[in-house]
Amino acid sequence: MLAGCYVQPMFRNCGLMSHTKFVASLLVGIMMVAALAGVVSGAEEEDTCAVLFDFGNGRVMWADVPVTEGMNAFNATVEAAEDLGINIDAPNGLVSNIDGYASAWPEETWNFWIWNSMDLKWDIAMVGAADILVGKNYAIAWSYAAYRDPNQFIPPYPPIASPEHRYPWTSFRYDSLNTGLQETANISNPILSWSENLGNGAIDTAIIGANGLIYATTGGKMNWTSGGYDSNSSLYCLDTSGKKVWSQDIGKGYQVATPLLYADMVIAPSADGKLYAFDAADGTTRWTSDICSGVITGITSSPVAYLNKIIIAAGNGQLYSIHASNGTQDWNVEVATKIYSSSPAVCNGVVYIGDEDGNVSAFAADGSGDIWSTNVSGMVRASPLIDTANNQIVVTSTGANGNITALNKTTGDTIWQTAIGGSSASVAMASSGYVATTATHIIMVDFNG
């Protein structure tokens, strides 16, 4: 598990500005290590084929399969699944279900890709996996994604993970379930490789990274006399040696929302109420979407991706779905009077979000309406965690009645509630329970609270 998995939720939205600045420095260092851990070279063995399973929600798994004479990509896929302990269904040789993720045209389907080592990109395969012979240093991928235009058969965006950079961290909580846990990357005795002062105020968001590039948001230079900002916030792209690759202006305000890597874009929410989309490689502006400019807190929620859409909550209490291709609005629904910091989670067509009124609510991801809403006491400024194995949503709440609560994922009924003191820190998944933090403690509870 990555070193950043527990540290990231530990310091989410600390109360005092001075604490936040200290935390920002610590968080950058730790998450930088996490990003570096994702820079993994190809298999150590020469005669292997690298197989990627990309589950479309941020979760990726790799296996290096020894190549045997006459082995095809379907054989390699089956062996990779066995090595990783995941189930695969392939009636008549067509892969339809991997580890419970079933193809459902025209929504998500399992798509087969071949690594183009000349152009360093994934090419969608034009033939079936059984028709392709694999060799040493070959790489194939299966991605669970929706076609960008199923009517014109425009294929989905390719996987972000690559053979040389295997484990990206693309969103605030690693995946769209907000688990805060990367299963397959490890760090042993990390040491500081470099430190870079970006020179534009505090860094109060998490770091994301993929393909040898990392991204950080600075809040702008604070004017302690006026209480305002002397400079705008910026999104910075750096390589893994700390060299600045590009930067872009993302408006003014106290920035606590982490950007999202999606397809070939980095999408940055801002306290000015706008979403900014840039080319992840060179910083070229793709689009800007005005979500809630004029609202005092703007956007303090980190976005997640679902079916070629960007799901984002805003300070005006609305939940939005934005077309990733051009930034136009798909739908929006009213959640509460205000949402601060709580970031949405998405699973099986349902979006889960917390709000300032102390509710955790479930909405249909197609915008058709609410499903359930449950009050957990206090204010919910943490991001809900989806524990699919135990069919529950786990979240902390802050204030005098703060606690950690588990809700039934389907009905919203309270399963258990444990008093830990108020916390705005998001829960992280662990092998034996959940990790949460308060202003004074790191706390683990088991799956039953």
Buried (B, 14 or more C-beta within 10 A) or exposed (E): BBBBBBBBBBBBBBEEEEEBBBBBEEBBBBBBBBBBBBBBEBBEEEEBBBBBBBBBBBBBBBBBBBBEEEBBBBBBBBBBBEBBEBEBBBEEEEBBBBBEBEBEEEBBBBBBBBBEEEEEEBEEBEEBBBEBBBEEBBBBBBBBBBBBEBEEEEBBBBBBBBBBBBBBBBBBBBBBBBBBBBBBBEBEEBEEEEEBEBEBBBBBBBBBBBBBBBBBBBBBBBEEEEEEBEBBBBBBBBEBEEEEBBBBBBBBBBBBBBBBBBBBBBBBBBBBBBBBBBBBBEBEEBBBBEBBEEBEBBBBBBBBBBBBBBBBBBBBBBBBBBBBBEBEBBBBBEBBEBBBBBBBBBBEEBBBBBBBBBBBBBBBBBBEEEBBBBBBBBBBBBBBBBBEEBBBBBBBBBBEEBBBBBBBBBEBEBBBBBEBBBBBBBBBBBEEBBBBBBEEEEBEBEBEB
